[in-house]
């Protein structure tokens, strides 16, 4: 026989004065924690409990526009993750239930009176099972989505997701004339680090730099690893001056940064190129990317471990 796991909280909302004591006792014997109400005010208090698993409702009305159902539906599936079973009166026309139960995302069912407690419990158990399946599917979908957009070595955004967001933010900047700043970052002499240590140690360096970048930017920014030892940070609503400030903060954080494990040790330095777009003058993302890349190449040519920003004439030093 089935018993509710972890004493799931079940609400029995009896607004019509039905004799549902036997039903409550049946659920309690099956391992549920049962709370009952006899009026809308009591029902609101029970439904607001964050631990509520499901509800059985014997309503006064069957019309969604009534105060009773406006109050209940704001607290039940699909508005909240609370499946519910409707107990209409015996001679109700089934067509009257259509409007209440029509929402395709609602986890809801109905059983006419008279009823057997075992049938009610089976219907509730099915609703809870569907609820668990939906939550599992949603969590799996989120996990798969995260895997599709995340770089597996650094847990930053991957190149594909970065380019999708780049296109979106560039278009938004064009529409609203909001500034958009791009940082391109490169680990200086990363090939030498890999060649003199191991690929595993190289991955440790990549992750360490990713953490520095992640903690140096805002929640609305998009930090990404876009290739080998190359990173990018997309900064919406950010001027060139503000972006250069962030780039210098990243550079100062990595000053004297030493990465080591049991076998290898290296000092890490970065070169950073910065470019900005104010909504006009550029046709697409590739032009802004090329500008930031020109600044990055200039930083490399000037001796590495520095920040350069793009100007129409030539990239300029910012560090």
BELGI-V601595 format. One record per pair of residues at least 24 apart in sequence whose ideal C-beta (glycine too) atoms are under 10 Angstrom apart, sorted by the first residue. I is the first residue (numbers start at 0). J is the second residue. Records with the same first field share a line. If there is no record, write none. Layout:
BEGIN
I=J ; J
END
This chain:
BEGIN
0=28 ; 29 ; 30
1=29 ; 30 ; 120 ; 121 ; 124
2=28 ; 29 ; 30 ; 31
3=27 ; 29 ; 30 ; 31 ; 32 ; 33 ; 52 ; 53 ; 120 ; 123 ; 124 ; 127
4=30 ; 31 ; 52 ; 127
5=30 ; 32 ; 50 ; 52
6=30 ; 31 ; 32 ; 33 ; 50 ; 52
7=31 ; 32 ; 33 ; 50 ; 51 ; 52 ; 53 ; 123 ; 124 ; 127
8=32 ; 33 ; 34 ; 45 ; 48 ; 49 ; 50 ; 51 ; 52 ; 53 ; 54 ; 81
9=33 ; 34 ; 35 ; 45 ; 51 ; 52 ; 53 ; 54 ; 55 ; 84 ; 120 ; 123 ; 127
10=34 ; 35 ; 36 ; 41 ; 42 ; 44 ; 45 ; 46 ; 48 ; 51 ; 52 ; 53 ; 54 ; 55 ; 56 ; 74 ; 75 ; 81 ; 83
11=35 ; 36 ; 37 ; 42 ; 45 ; 54 ; 55 ; 56 ; 57 ; 84 ; 86 ; 119
12=36 ; 37 ; 38 ; 39 ; 41 ; 42 ; 43 ; 45 ; 46 ; 54 ; 55 ; 56 ; 57 ; 58 ; 67 ; 71 ; 75 ; 83 ; 86
13=37 ; 38 ; 41 ; 42 ; 55 ; 56 ; 57 ; 58 ; 86
14=38 ; 39 ; 41 ; 42 ; 56 ; 57 ; 58 ; 59 ; 60 ; 67 ; 71
15=56 ; 57 ; 58 ; 59 ; 60 ; 86 ; 87 ; 88 ; 112
16=57 ; 59
17=57 ; 86 ; 88 ; 112
19=55 ; 57 ; 86 ; 112 ; 114 ; 116 ; 119
21=116
22=55 ; 57 ; 86 ; 114 ; 115 ; 116 ; 119 ; 120
23=55 ; 116
24=116
25=115 ; 116 ; 117 ; 119 ; 120
26=53 ; 55 ; 116 ; 119 ; 120 ; 123
28=116 ; 120
29=116 ; 117 ; 120 ; 123 ; 124
31=120 ; 123
39=66 ; 67 ; 70 ; 71
40=70
42=67 ; 70 ; 71 ; 74
43=70 ; 71 ; 73 ; 74
45=74
46=70 ; 71 ; 73 ; 74 ; 75 ; 79 ; 81 ; 83
47=74 ; 79
48=74 ; 81
49=79
51=75 ; 79 ; 80 ; 81 ; 82
52=80 ; 81 ; 82 ; 123 ; 126 ; 127 ; 130
53=80 ; 81 ; 82 ; 83 ; 84 ; 106 ; 122 ; 123 ; 124 ; 126 ; 127 ; 130
54=81 ; 82 ; 83 ; 84 ; 85 ; 107 ; 123 ; 126
55=83 ; 84 ; 85 ; 86 ; 110 ; 119 ; 120 ; 122 ; 123
56=83 ; 84 ; 85 ; 86 ; 87 ; 99 ; 107 ; 109
57=84 ; 85 ; 86 ; 87 ; 88 ; 112
58=85 ; 86 ; 87 ; 88 ; 99
60=95 ; 99
61=85 ; 87 ; 88 ; 91 ; 92 ; 95 ; 96 ; 97 ; 98 ; 99 ; 100 ; 109
62=95 ; 98 ; 99
63=98 ; 99 ; 100 ; 101 ; 102
64=98
68=98 ; 99
71=99
72=99 ; 102 ; 105 ; 107
75=105 ; 106 ; 107
76=102 ; 104 ; 105 ; 106 ; 107 ; 126 ; 129 ; 130 ; 133
77=102 ; 103 ; 104 ; 105 ; 106 ; 107
78=102 ; 104 ; 105
80=106 ; 130 ; 133 ; 134
81=106 ; 107 ; 126 ; 130
82=106 ; 107 ; 108 ; 122 ; 123 ; 125 ; 126 ; 127 ; 128 ; 129 ; 130 ; 133
83=107 ; 108 ; 109 ; 123 ; 126
84=108 ; 109 ; 110 ; 114 ; 119 ; 120 ; 122 ; 123 ; 125 ; 126
85=109 ; 110 ; 111 ; 122
86=110 ; 111 ; 112 ; 114 ; 119
87=111 ; 112
88=112
89=113 ; 114
104=133
106=130 ; 133
148=223
149=223 ; 224
150=205 ; 209 ; 222 ; 223 ; 224 ; 225 ; 226 ; 230
151=224
152=201 ; 202 ; 203 ; 205 ; 206 ; 209 ; 224
153=202 ; 205 ; 206 ; 207 ; 208 ; 209 ; 210 ; 212 ; 213 ; 222 ; 223 ; 224 ; 230
154=206 ; 209 ; 210 ; 213 ; 224
155=205 ; 206 ; 208 ; 209 ; 210 ; 212 ; 213 ; 221 ; 222 ; 223 ; 224 ; 225 ; 230 ; 231 ; 232
156=221 ; 222 ; 223 ; 224 ; 225 ; 230 ; 231 ; 232 ; 233
157=223 ; 224 ; 225 ; 226
158=223 ; 224 ; 225 ; 226 ; 229 ; 231
159=223 ; 225
160=221 ; 223
161=221 ; 222 ; 223 ; 224 ; 225 ; 230 ; 231 ; 232 ; 233
162=223 ; 225 ; 231 ; 233 ; 284 ; 288
163=221
164=221 ; 223 ; 233 ; 235
165=221 ; 223 ; 225 ; 231 ; 233 ; 283 ; 284 ; 285 ; 287 ; 288
166=283 ; 284
167=221 ; 233 ; 235 ; 284
168=219 ; 221 ; 233 ; 234 ; 235 ; 236 ; 276 ; 284
169=233 ; 235 ; 276 ; 278 ; 281 ; 282 ; 283 ; 284 ; 285 ; 286 ; 287 ; 288
170=283 ; 284
171=235 ; 236 ; 278
172=235 ; 236 ; 275 ; 276 ; 277 ; 278 ; 279 ; 281 ; 287
173=276 ; 277 ; 278 ; 279 ; 281 ; 282 ; 283
174=278
175=236 ; 278
176=277 ; 278 ; 279
177=235 ; 236 ; 237 ; 238 ; 276 ; 277 ; 278
178=234 ; 235 ; 236 ; 237 ; 238 ; 239 ; 240 ; 241 ; 242 ; 275 ; 276 ; 277 ; 278
179=233 ; 234 ; 235 ; 236 ; 237 ; 238 ; 239 ; 242 ; 274 ; 275 ; 276 ; 277 ; 278 ; 281 ; 284 ; 287
180=220 ; 232 ; 233 ; 234 ; 235 ; 236 ; 237 ; 238 ; 239 ; 240 ; 241 ; 242 ; 243 ; 245 ; 246 ; 273 ; 274 ; 275 ; 276 ; 277 ; 287 ; 291 ; 308
181=221 ; 231 ; 232 ; 233 ; 234 ; 237 ; 239 ; 242 ; 272 ; 273 ; 274 ; 275 ; 276 ; 284 ; 287 ; 288 ; 290 ; 291 ; 292 ; 294 ; 309
182=212 ; 215 ; 216 ; 220 ; 222 ; 230 ; 231 ; 232 ; 233 ; 234 ; 237 ; 242 ; 243 ; 245 ; 246 ; 249 ; 271 ; 272 ; 273 ; 274 ; 291 ; 294 ; 295 ; 306 ; 308
183=225 ; 229 ; 230 ; 231 ; 232 ; 246 ; 270 ; 271 ; 272 ; 273 ; 274 ; 288 ; 290 ; 291 ; 292 ; 293 ; 294 ; 295 ; 296 ; 298
184=208 ; 211 ; 212 ; 222 ; 224 ; 225 ; 228 ; 229 ; 230 ; 231 ; 232 ; 246 ; 249 ; 250 ; 253 ; 269 ; 270 ; 271 ; 272 ; 273 ; 291 ; 295 ; 298 ; 306
185=226 ; 227 ; 228 ; 229 ; 230 ; 268 ; 269 ; 270 ; 271 ; 272 ; 292 ; 295 ; 296 ; 298 ; 299 ; 303
186=227 ; 228 ; 229 ; 230 ; 253 ; 265 ; 267 ; 268 ; 269 ; 270 ; 303
187=228 ; 253 ; 266 ; 267 ; 268 ; 269 ; 270 ; 298 ; 299 ; 302 ; 303 ; 304 ; 305
188=228 ; 265 ; 266 ; 267 ; 268 ; 303 ; 304
189=227 ; 228 ; 229 ; 265 ; 267 ; 268
190=227 ; 228
191=265
192=228 ; 258 ; 263 ; 265 ; 266 ; 267
193=227 ; 228
195=263 ; 265
196=258 ; 260 ; 262 ; 263 ; 264 ; 265
197=260 ; 262 ; 263
199=260 ; 262 ; 263
200=258 ; 259 ; 260 ; 261 ; 262 ; 263 ; 264 ; 265
201=227 ; 228 ; 258 ; 263 ; 265
203=258 ; 259 ; 260 ; 263 ; 265
204=228 ; 256 ; 258 ; 260 ; 263 ; 265 ; 267
205=230 ; 258
206=258
207=253 ; 256 ; 257 ; 258 ; 259 ; 267
208=249 ; 252 ; 253 ; 256 ; 258 ; 267 ; 269
210=252
211=248 ; 249 ; 250 ; 252 ; 253 ; 256 ; 267 ; 269
212=245 ; 249 ; 252 ; 253 ; 269
214=248 ; 249 ; 252
215=245 ; 246 ; 248 ; 249 ; 250 ; 251 ; 252 ; 253
216=245 ; 248 ; 249
217=245
220=245
222=249
225=288
228=269
229=292 ; 295
230=269 ; 271
231=272 ; 288 ; 291
232=271 ; 273 ; 291
233=284 ; 287
234=273 ; 275
237=275
238=275 ; 277
239=273 ; 274 ; 275 ; 276 ; 277 ; 308 ; 309 ; 310 ; 317
240=273 ; 275 ; 308 ; 317
241=275
242=271 ; 273 ; 274 ; 275 ; 291 ; 306 ; 308 ; 317
243=271 ; 273 ; 275 ; 294 ; 306 ; 307 ; 308 ; 315 ; 317 ; 318
244=273 ; 306 ; 317
245=271 ; 273 ; 306
246=271 ; 272 ; 273 ; 294 ; 298 ; 305 ; 306 ; 307 ; 308 ; 317 ; 318
247=271 ; 273 ; 305 ; 306 ; 317 ; 318
248=306
249=306
250=298 ; 304 ; 305 ; 306 ; 317 ; 318
251=306 ; 318
253=304
254=304
267=304
268=303 ; 304 ; 305
269=298 ; 303 ; 304 ; 305 ; 306
270=294 ; 295 ; 296 ; 297 ; 298 ; 299 ; 300 ; 301 ; 302 ; 303 ; 304 ; 305 ; 306 ; 307 ; 318
271=295 ; 298 ; 304 ; 305 ; 306 ; 307 ; 308 ; 317 ; 318
272=296 ; 297 ; 298 ; 299 ; 305 ; 306 ; 307 ; 308 ; 309 ; 314 ; 317
273=298 ; 306 ; 307 ; 308 ; 309 ; 314 ; 315 ; 317
274=307 ; 308 ; 309 ; 310 ; 314
275=308 ; 309
280=311
290=314
END
